[in-house]
Amino acid sequence: MRVVSLLASTLILTTAAFGQQSTAPADSSSRTAPSQASNAVDQPPEHPCTVAQVRELLELTGANQLRIQVMRKMMTQLGQALPPFMPKDVIDEMESRLEKIDVEPMAVQAYQRHLSTEDAAQLIAFYETPAGQHVVRILPIVTGELQDAGSKEGQRVAQEVIQQHVDEIKAAAAKYQQEHAAPPTITAPN
């Protein structure tokens, strides 16, 4: 179950990372006003971006390289979470199949639901600038740092909570073991 949760979390983070890269505004003049922002999220654009624009955004933002980077990090974490007896060929097949996932059709659908042709054109223009390319280079690093920091902070909080409730946890574990212990087997003498 931990493996499924880890995979689901990683896929969600990967999707969020792609979204962060592709939705950065070109400049403050192109930002949507708060009242318009809720409408933009509620309704797809009248003129959604084209498949060619999505492909160009994916290329300019290095989305495929980011996907590979995130997948490799996920596989490292997964390797640590899996039991030590997990056959290497199972892990290798999982990695191979994950690498083959075609993200482009999913990206096209998502971008077209939220991005107009005009928005896409402005983003492409931004990502073609030195500042845009700088954002592309640092965003995976910043995202990784935030994920690591968030993970460490989450572990710290979990440890604090467990320490504060250690007696309660021990009592619950003892009760569980008592309730789920197999009854003694009684055998008749021969």
Secondary structure, 3 states (H helix, E strand, C coil): CHHHHHHHHHHHHHHHHHHHHHCCCCCHHHCCCHHHHHHHHHCCCCCECCHHHHHHHHHHCCHHHHHHHHHHHHHHHHHHHCCCCCCHHHHHHHHHHHHCCCCHHHHHHHHHHHCEHHHHHHHHHHHCCHHHHHHHHHHHHHHHHHHHHHHHHHHHHHHHHHHHCHHHHHHHHHHHHHHHCCCCCCCCCC
